[in-house]
Amino acid sequence: MRSPTGPLPLLTRSILAILAILMAAAVLVGTTAPAHADDTIQVHTTETIAPGVQYQAFTADTPDGSYEGHVIRADLRHPLVGAGLLYPGSVAATAAVSTMTDDAGAVAAVNGDFFNIGQTGAPVGPAVVDGTPLKAAVPDRQRHGPDMPPGYSNDDAFGITWDGRGVLTDLRVTGKAVGPKGGFELDALNQYAITVDGIGVFDRHWGSTARDRAVCGTDDNRNGPCSEDVTEVHVTNGRVTRVSDAPGSGQIDRDTVVLLGRDLGAARLSELSVGDRLIVRYGLSEERGATLRTAIGGFPIVADGGRLTGVDDIALAPRSAVGAGPDGRVLYLVAVEGRGASGAGVSLASLADIMLELGSRIAVNLDGGGSTTLTTRSPGDSSATVRNTLSGGVERLVPNALGIYSFQW
């Protein structure tokens, strides 16, 4: 698919194209951050990528030094602009942001969530694509990435509603399996780590990667030992088809789910037998009342138009972020460079200040360092261009990204 909604009918595209011509100038003016005498951001390049989608390169003078930055402003009020989650087709898989941009037919993107690098490749936080839950968040101490501000968890994410508004969201797994001996709660969905004593569900979205990492570590220590008490149950069309004492691997069929339990959860699953009827229901619960089309994991650094208390101002690195303006309709996809001649990069506090100055009233920190990547693809281009200088010299393979679409293409 080249867009999150599929191709538009020809007549609809023609009408929208006419509207785009009438709106383009107003949209680009309306999505440009206002200038102030005391601005720390100096814009030196501005390009229109598509109607309602603008790229800017800027220099940010911060307490951490002077750094190059890049921003995509995408106005979701524009009839030809959309946004959605990009991923390689499986939760436990990685790809270059430029590849995901091209494969999805997007015109811009920024890398997404922190992830289980070097093992499963699966993201830390929740993910939703076109309203379908892909995964839930791992336990907080199983995460990769910097410390979060007080009061936030791996369940936090940046979401986009069905009516095109960027929001801060909180997504938690909800699910239950009911069998011949009663029911039990499900604690995880397509996660590289299951809570101690928990039961996780894996479906076709996980991919073919082995599931053994999911029973390793503890709720307090990502590097803790793997559980010695494990049970895996395969359920096809509502019937138990396999019970084993070890996590498996391989692509899961569309009509099958796999339940994986550790510790006390394993003991509960071991009571099941092949042939048992087992009804499994699961999903994600949105804790703030939003109806989401898209969600990507990351932790908030800006809310209600201000930097959050407790955002770190010490550690320096290249940074990525996504934010939204006052009504959520204008998105800001940002990459700030680092690890070059000018220094190591910016702190999370400086990143929050940059997001505020650009116009964000909410913002989420995404994976940074060698993962920081921002791409664009202009009309006539066959492939995406990486706009930022990559700190590692080449694109890191990452699990997901947030993409911007132009429906005129």
N, C-alpha and C positions, 0 to 999 in steps of 0.2 A: 504494500500500500504506500502511496506517495503522500498521504495526508491522514490525520487522525479521523477524518469523517468520510474518506473515500472521494472519488471524483464527483464533481458537481455537474448537473445537467448543463448542456450547451447554452440554453436560453438563460438559465440562472447565472452562468459565468459571464455571459454578455452583459446582463443587467448590472452585475456586480462590477464589471470592468468599467462601465460608464460611471457608476457611483465612485469608483476608485479615482478616476480622473478628477472628478469634482472635489473629492475630499483630500487628495494627496497633500496639497500645499498646507491646508489647515491642520492636518494630522501631524506633519513634520514640525510645524511651528509649535503645536500644542504639546509635543512630547520632548521638546528641548529644555534641559534644565536651565532655570534662570541664572543670570550672571550676577555676581556680587563683587564689590571692591575687595573683600577679604577672602575671595575664593582661594582654596588650595589646589583646585583642579583647573588646569589650563588645557582646553581642547585645541588640538593642532590639526586634526583630520576629521572630516565629516563626509560620509557617503550615504546615499540612499540605496539600500539593498533591494528593496521592493516597496510598493506603496504601503505606508504605515510602518515600515521597518527601517531603522536608521542605525548605521555603525559610526562610532566615534572613537578615535584614539586620543588619549590625554596624558598629561604629566601631572602627577599628584605629589605635592610637597607636604610630607607628613613628618611627625616627630621621629619617625624611623628612617627618614631620608627621602630623596626624590626618586620616584619610580614611574615607569610607563604603565598605563592602564588602557583597557579596552572595554567598551560598553555597547551592547545592543539594546536599543529602545524599540520595543514592539507594542504597538497600540492595538489592544484587543477590541477596541470600539470599531476599528476599521473592518468593513465587511469581508475583506480578503485576507485577514491575518488570523492565524490560529497558533496554538502552542500545544505541545504534548511531550510525553516521555519517549525518549529514544533508548533502545536496548538491543542487544545482539540476537534476540529471539528466545533466550533462556535466561533465567535468573542467575544461574551459576555459569556465567560466560562473560568474556570481555572482548572489547574491540576498540579501535581508535575512534575518537570523536569524529574525525573527518570521514571515516568509513560509515559510521552511523548516520551522519548528516546526509551523505550521498544516498545511502540505501533507503532512507525514509523520504527523500525528496525535499528535505528541509532547506531553508535559506540561511539559517544561522543556528548555532548551538553553543552551549557551554557544558563542560563536564559536570557530572553529578555527585552522587553520594560517595562517602568513604566506603571501603570494601575490604574483604578478607583476602588481601593481596598475597600471592604466592601459594595459596591453597585452593579454595573453591572459586575465588573471584566474585563471590556473591556480595551484594551491598549490605551495609549495616542496617539501614532503616527501612521503613515501609516503602512500597512502590505500587502505583495504580496506573494502568494504561487503558484509556477509553472506558473508564468505569469498572474495569475488571481488576480485582486485587491480585497482584503478582506475588507479594510477600509481605510479611510483618517484620518487626524489628527484633534484633537479637537482644538478650539481656544487656543492661547498661555496661557492665564491666567486661563484656565480651566484645566491645566495640573497638574499632581502629579510629585514630584521630585524636585531636586535642580535647581537653576538658571542656564540658559544656557549662554555660552559665547556670547558677543555682536555680533549681526548680524545673529544669528541663531534662528530657530523657531521649533515648533512641526512638521513642514513638513519635517525636516531633518531626514535622516535614513541611515542605512548601507545596501547597495544593493549588489547583486551578479548577474552579467550579464549572458546571455545565453552561452557566450563563456568561462565562468568560471573565472571571475575577480571580486575581491572585490572592491567596489567603494563607495564613499560618494555620496549620492543622495538626491534629493529634490522632493517630490511627493505631488501634489495638486489635489484636486477633480475637475473634469470637468464634466459637465452634463447639460442637458436641457430637459424639458418636453414641448410638444407642444399639445395644445388642441383646442377646438372650439373657444376660445376667444384669441388665440395667444399662445406665448411661455413664459417660465420663466426659469431662471437659478436655478440649484441645488447647494447647498452650503455645503453639508455634505454627507458622505457615511458610514453607519454603525458605527456612532459615539455616545459616551455617552453624548456628548454636541454639540448642534447646535448653530451657531452664532446667536446673536440677530437679529430679523427680517428675519431669514433665513428659508430655506426649505431643509430638509435632506431626503435622500432615504435610505431605509432599504430593504435588500433582505434576501434570505434564509441563507446567511452566518452569519447573526447577531445571530441567534438562537432563543430560546423561551423566553428569559429574557424580562421583561417589558421594554417598550420604554419611560416611563415617565421621567426618569432622563435626557433625551436628551433636555428637554425644561426648565431645571433648571440652575440657575447660570446666569452670564452675561459674556460678553467678557472681563470684568475687574475684576470679582470676582467669583471664583469657588463656593463659598458658598452663593451666592446671591439667592434671591427668585426665585421660579418657575414662568414661564409666566402664566398669566391668560387667554391669548388669544392663543388658540391652535386648530388646525384642522388636522385631520389625514384622508388620502385618500388611499384606497386600489385599485390597478390597476391590473387586471388579463387579460392576453392576449390582452393588449391594450385597455381595457374598464374599466371605473370606476365602481367598484362593491360596494363600501361603502364609505360614508362620515360621520365622527363623530367629536365631539368636545373634544375628550380626547384621549391620547395615549393608544394604546392597548398592548397586549402581546400575546405570543404563537408563535409557529414555522410558518414561512412564507413559502408558497408553492413555488416550483421551477418556476412556471409560473406567480408568483405574485410579485409585489413590493409594498412597503408602503411608501407614501410620508407624512412627518410630518413637519408641519410649526408652527412657533411661531411668535407672534407679527404681523408685517406686512406680513410675510410669511403665517401666518394662514389666514389672510384676503384674500390673493391671492388664496389659496386652497379652501376657502369657496365658491368661484364662480363656482366650479365644481359640477356636479350633477351625480347621478348614471345613467349609460348608456352612458355618454360622451366618445367619442373616445379620448385617451390620449397616445401619443407616448413618452416613457421615454428612454433616452440614458444617460449613465454615465460611468465614469472610473476614472483613475488617470493619470495625466500628469507629465512626468518626465522632470524636468526643465534643466537638464544638458546633454541631448542627449543620455543617456544610454538606452539600451533595457534590461529590468530587468526580470530575472526569479524569484528572491527572494528579498524581502525587509523586514527589521525589524526596528521599531522605536528606536531612541536614538539620542543623540546630539554629534557632533564632539568635540573631545578634542585634536586630532592630525591631521594635514593636511600638505601636502607637506614636510613631514619629520621633522616637528617641532611642539612643543606645541603651541596651540592657545593662543593668547593674551586674558586675562580676565578669564582664567580657574581658578576656585576657589582653593585657597591654605590654607583654614582655616578649613572648616567643615570636620570631620573625620568619616569614616564609612567603613564597608566591601564594596568592589566594584566588579563590573563585567564589562567587556569590550570585544569588538571584533575589530580586526584590520586586516590590510593586508600589505604585503611587497611591495617593490618598483613597481613591475609590477602587483600587485593585485592577483597573483597566489597562494601565501602562506597566509593562514588565521591563525590568532592567537586568540583563545578563552581563556579568562583570568578571573580568580577569585582570589581576594586578601582577606584574612581573616581579622577579627577584632572583637571588642567587647568581647575580652578575657582577659587573664592575662597580655598580652603585651600592651594592650591599645585599643582604640576605632576603629582604622582602619586608612586608608590613605586618604589624600585629593585627589581631582580630579587632581590637578597639579602633585602630586606624581604618581598617576595612569598613567597619560600621559607619565611621564618619564619612568615608567616601560614598557609601551607599546613600546616606542622608543627603549629602550635597548634590548627588546626581538626581535626587527626587524621590527616592524610596521612603515609604513610611512603615514598611515592614521589610525585613530581609533575613535570609537564611545563609549561613556559611556552608559552602560545599567543600568537597575534597580539594586540597591545595597541593603545594609542593610540585613534584614531578607530574601530578595529574592535571594541573591547571592548563586548560586548553579552551580557546574560543575560536570558532570557525564561522566563516560566511561563504555564501555561494551566490554570486550576482547573476543577473540575467545573461544567458549565453555561455556561462561557465559550465563545463561538464563535470567538474569536481570542486569540492570545498577547499578553501584556503585557510590555513591556520594563521590567525592574526597576531598572536602573542609569540614572544621568544620563549621557546620551551626550555625549562631549567635543566632538563636532562639531555637536550639536544635532539631528541626524537619523541614522537608521541607515545605516551604510556597507554597501554590497553586498559580500559576502565569498563565498569559494568553498565553504566547508563549515562544519559545526558538529558538536558532539557532543550528541546528543539523548537524553532519558530518556523511556521509555514506561511507561504504565500499562495493562495488558492487561484491566482491568475495564471500560474505556471501549468 
